[in-house]
Amino acid sequence: MVFVRHLDDGPLNQLLIPEIAKVAHKLGLTVLAEGVETEEQRDFLQEAGCDLLQVFLFSKPVKLDENQHIIS
């Protein structure tokens, strides 16, 4: 989540994230980016090779019994 949180702070994380994703994929791992809050972050991370996104963009974390209401 630290990389995502500081994605807009400068070019370092924007360069690191795609490279981390490439290494992870070469190792046969799935890449999950946590804490995605904006559409711009979502788009960048998808392009960077992240396989899964844990997003606050659509909803903050909710209790399990509230989940059905959010996805319906």
C-alpha positions as CSV (number, residue, x, y, z in Angstrom):
1,M,0.0,0.0,0.0
2,V,3.0,2.3,0.6
3,F,3.8,2.4,-3.2
4,V,0.2,3.2,-4.1
5,R,-0.1,5.8,-1.3
6,H,2.9,7.7,-2.7
7,L,2.3,7.0,-6.4
8,D,1.8,10.7,-7.2
9,D,4.8,11.9,-5.1
10,G,7.2,11.6,-8.0
11,P,8.5,9.3,-10.7
12,L,10.2,6.7,-8.4
13,N,7.1,4.7,-7.5
14,Q,5.8,5.1,-11.1
15,L,9.0,3.4,-12.2
16,L,9.2,0.8,-9.5
17,I,5.7,-0.6,-9.6
18,P,5.8,-2.0,-13.2
19,E,9.2,-3.5,-12.5
20,I,8.1,-5.1,-9.3
21,A,5.1,-6.5,-11.2
22,K,7.4,-7.9,-13.9
23,V,9.6,-9.7,-11.3
24,A,6.6,-11.1,-9.5
25,H,5.1,-12.5,-12.7
26,K,8.5,-14.1,-13.6
27,L,8.3,-15.8,-10.2
28,G,4.8,-17.0,-10.9
29,L,3.2,-14.7,-8.4
30,T,0.0,-12.7,-8.5
31,V,0.4,-9.0,-8.0
32,L,-2.1,-7.3,-5.7
33,A,-2.1,-3.5,-5.2
34,E,-3.8,-2.3,-2.0
35,G,-5.3,1.0,-1.1
36,V,-6.4,2.2,-4.6
37,E,-8.4,5.4,-4.1
38,T,-8.6,7.1,-7.5
39,E,-9.5,6.2,-11.0
40,E,-6.0,7.4,-12.1
41,Q,-4.3,5.1,-9.7
42,R,-6.5,2.2,-10.8
43,D,-5.7,2.9,-14.5
44,F,-2.0,3.2,-13.8
45,L,-1.8,0.0,-11.8
46,Q,-3.7,-2.0,-14.3
47,E,-1.3,-0.8,-17.0
48,A,1.6,-1.5,-14.7
49,G,0.7,-5.2,-14.6
50,C,-1.1,-5.5,-11.3
51,D,-3.4,-8.5,-11.4
52,L,-5.7,-7.5,-8.5
53,L,-6.7,-4.3,-6.9
54,Q,-8.0,-3.7,-3.4
55,V,-9.8,-0.5,-3.9
56,F,-11.3,2.2,-1.6
57,L,-12.4,3.8,-4.9
58,F,-15.8,2.0,-4.8
59,S,-16.2,1.5,-1.1
60,K,-14.4,1.7,2.2
61,P,-14.1,-1.6,4.0
62,V,-17.5,-2.8,5.4
63,K,-18.7,-5.5,7.6
64,L,-19.5,-8.8,5.9
65,D,-23.3,-8.5,6.5
66,E,-23.2,-5.0,4.7
67,N,-21.4,-6.4,1.7
68,Q,-24.5,-7.7,-0.1
69,H,-26.1,-4.3,-0.1
70,I,-23.0,-2.7,-1.8
71,I,-22.6,-5.2,-4.6
72,S,-26.3,-5.5,-5.5
